[in-house]
Amino acid sequence: MDLDVLIKEELVNFRKEVLGCLKEQHPHVFGILDRVLSGRKNMVGLKVLEADITIGNYTFILNGIDITEVKSGILESEVHHPFLGVIKPYVTIERNAIETMIKDEQFKKEPFSTLTKYLPDLTFKFLR
């Protein structure tokens, strides 16, 4: 599968489905998150690896918790946090881990506990 299709379509749709399930299970948490993040143009980066070699960079443009746009070939990040100011987080992950996560139906039933299974595949970093 083409990497852009995997990220821009498959991963974005997967995230939307999982967030929908989380919103149903924990509406109070998402109400708070959406209020804290809405009204700001936030961006989060994703670096996709294959055998520890970068094969793609992506920037997710957010409005609240919703993705409004995905830019490929660019790794930018800028989250406007009300208490911390501007932080610039991005995630690195192997392509095969993304493909495995997307296929894992357990995410829709138990998102938090299922996510912990994949945390070793994620590396959180910050741009300067």
Secondary structure, 3 states (H helix, E strand, C coil): CCHHHHHHHHHHHHHHHHHHHHHHHCHHHHHHHHHHHCCCEEEEEEEEEECCEEEEEEEEEEECCEEEEEEECCCCCEEEECCCEEECEEEEEEHHHHHHHHHCCHHHHCHHHHHHHHHHHCEEEECC
